[in-house]
Amino acid sequence: MIQVKYSVYLLKSEVSNRTYIGYTNKDVYLRLRKHNGELVGGAVKTKTGRPWKILLWVSGFPFERTALQYEFCIQHTKRHKRGTGVKNKIKIMKALLKQDKICSTSLLNSEFKRIIFFANEEIKTLWNSI
């Protein structure tokens, strides 16, 4: 059995309209504390826009490579097609999980179980409405 190690998460700045997609093999809330500067090790891109809040995360990626592929595809979907902002990032995240594969070199999505965690009911309702 493959052990689940990796999660991909969506953050939103509480002072601007910026979003951030990241991945971790640790606790998502621990990673959030790093992004917010409470602990060392946050991403350079999140130094501005603090504080950040977590909106949702997808857990269940068995390999780092698979989580990185998902993160990359979310970040690099053409913005002129999908737009920017929270709703559009969620659309992209959901659409990628509905495909057979995240990308041509990844595992089949059916080969591993994903669990989606929502920070609140509003985000869960938004996810379900898309």
Backbone torsions as a table, in degrees:
resi	resn	phi	psi	omega
1	MET	NA	136.8	179.5
2	ILE	-80.1	130.5	177.7
3	GLN	-85.7	133.3	-179.8
4	VAL	-77.6	128.8	-177.3
5	LYS	-129.0	-23.9	-166.3
6	TYR	-121.1	146.6	176.5
7	SER	-131.6	149.3	173.8
8	VAL	-118.3	134.4	-172.0
9	TYR	-130.4	158.4	177.9
10	LEU	-117.4	122.4	176.7
11	LEU	-110.8	154.4	172.7
12	LYS	-131.6	137.0	176.4
13	SER	-69.5	140.4	177.1
14	GLU	-86.6	-5.1	-179.2
15	VAL	-116.6	-7.0	178.0
16	SER	-146.1	-176.4	-179.4
17	ASN	-92.8	10.0	-175.8
18	ARG	-72.5	148.1	172.9
19	THR	-122.3	161.9	179.6
20	TYR	-143.9	134.2	175.4
21	ILE	-109.5	131.8	178.6
22	GLY	-144.3	176.3	176.6
23	TYR	-137.6	159.1	178.6
24	THR	-154.0	156.6	171.3
25	ASN	-109.3	10.7	179.9
26	LYS	-118.8	-169.7	177.5
27	ASP	-63.9	130.6	-177.1
28	VAL	-62.6	-38.2	-179.4
29	TYR	-70.9	-29.9	173.1
30	LEU	-65.5	-42.6	178.3
31	ARG	-63.9	-39.0	177.2
32	LEU	-60.2	-40.6	178.0
33	ARG	-61.8	-34.2	176.6
34	LYS	-68.7	-43.5	178.1
35	HIS	-61.3	-34.1	-178.9
36	ASN	-85.0	1.7	175.0
37	GLY	82.7	5.6	177.5
38	GLU	-71.8	-30.7	177.1
39	LEU	-128.7	156.2	177.5
40	VAL	-73.7	149.4	173.5
41	GLY	113.2	11.4	177.3
42	GLY	-76.9	160.3	179.3
43	ALA	-70.2	146.2	179.2
44	VAL	-58.0	-39.2	-177.3
45	LYS	-64.6	-16.8	-178.7
46	THR	-101.8	5.5	176.9
47	LYS	-64.9	-39.0	172.8
48	THR	-92.9	146.8	-178.8
49	GLY	99.8	-0.9	179.8
50	ARG	-68.9	144.9	2.9
51	PRO	-83.7	155.3	177.2
52	TRP	-105.8	150.4	172.8
53	LYS	-125.9	149.0	179.5
54	ILE	-87.1	135.6	178.5
55	LEU	-101.5	-45.0	178.5
56	LEU	-163.3	162.5	172.0
57	TRP	-148.2	151.8	178.7
58	VAL	-110.9	120.7	-178.8
59	SER	-114.1	155.3	176.8
60	GLY	121.8	6.3	178.3
61	PHE	-77.7	120.7	-173.7
62	PRO	-76.6	-21.9	-177.5
63	PHE	-129.8	149.4	177.2
64	GLU	-57.0	-42.2	-178.0
65	ARG	-58.2	-42.1	-179.5
66	THR	-64.9	-43.6	177.8
67	ALA	-64.4	-41.7	178.7
68	LEU	-64.8	-36.7	177.8
69	GLN	-64.3	-43.0	178.8
70	TYR	-64.2	-47.0	178.2
71	GLU	-57.2	-47.9	-178.4
72	PHE	-60.7	-46.2	-177.8
73	CYS	-64.5	-36.7	176.6
74	ILE	-64.1	-46.6	-176.5
75	GLN	-67.2	-28.5	-171.3
76	HIS	-111.1	10.8	172.0
77	THR	-67.1	134.7	-174.6
78	LYS	-57.6	122.6	-176.6
79	ARG	-66.3	-31.3	-179.2
80	HIS	-68.5	-20.0	176.4
81	LYS	-87.2	-40.4	-171.8
82	ARG	-105.5	-19.6	-176.9
83	GLY	82.7	-173.7	179.2
84	THR	-123.2	178.3	178.3
85	GLY	96.3	173.5	-174.0
86	VAL	-61.2	-50.5	-176.6
87	LYS	-58.2	-42.9	-178.7
88	ASN	-70.9	-35.5	175.8
89	LYS	-64.0	-40.6	178.7
90	ILE	-65.5	-39.5	176.3
91	LYS	-57.3	-45.9	-179.3
92	ILE	-63.8	-47.4	-179.2
93	MET	-57.3	-46.2	-178.2
94	LYS	-67.3	-43.4	-179.2
95	ALA	-60.8	-41.6	179.8
96	LEU	-63.7	-35.5	179.8
97	LEU	-74.8	-19.3	178.5
98	LYS	-83.5	-20.0	179.5
99	GLN	-69.9	164.3	175.5
100	ASP	-62.9	-39.4	179.7
101	LYS	-137.6	151.6	175.5
102	ILE	-65.9	-42.6	174.4
103	CYS	-149.5	174.9	-172.4
104	SER	-62.7	-25.7	-177.3
105	THR	-103.3	7.5	-176.9
106	SER	-93.2	171.3	172.6
107	LEU	-63.5	157.2	170.8
108	LEU	-64.7	140.5	178.6
109	ASN	-59.4	-28.2	179.9
110	SER	-74.5	-9.2	-177.8
111	GLU	-83.0	-8.3	177.6
112	PHE	-146.7	149.4	-178.6
113	LYS	-92.8	130.4	177.0
114	ARG	-106.9	146.8	175.1
115	ILE	-122.1	131.2	-179.3
116	ILE	-107.5	127.1	179.3
117	PHE	-110.9	135.4	-179.5
118	PHE	-114.3	140.3	-179.2
119	ALA	-70.8	-28.4	179.9
120	ASN	-159.5	173.0	-177.7
121	GLU	-66.1	-32.1	179.9
122	GLU	-61.2	-44.0	179.4
123	ILE	-69.3	-39.3	177.8
124	LYS	-62.4	-42.8	178.1
125	THR	-63.6	-41.8	177.8
126	LEU	-61.5	-47.0	177.9
127	TRP	-56.4	-48.0	-176.5
128	ASN	-69.1	-23.8	-178.6
129	SER	-82.0	-14.3	-177.7
130	ILE	-87.3	NA	NA
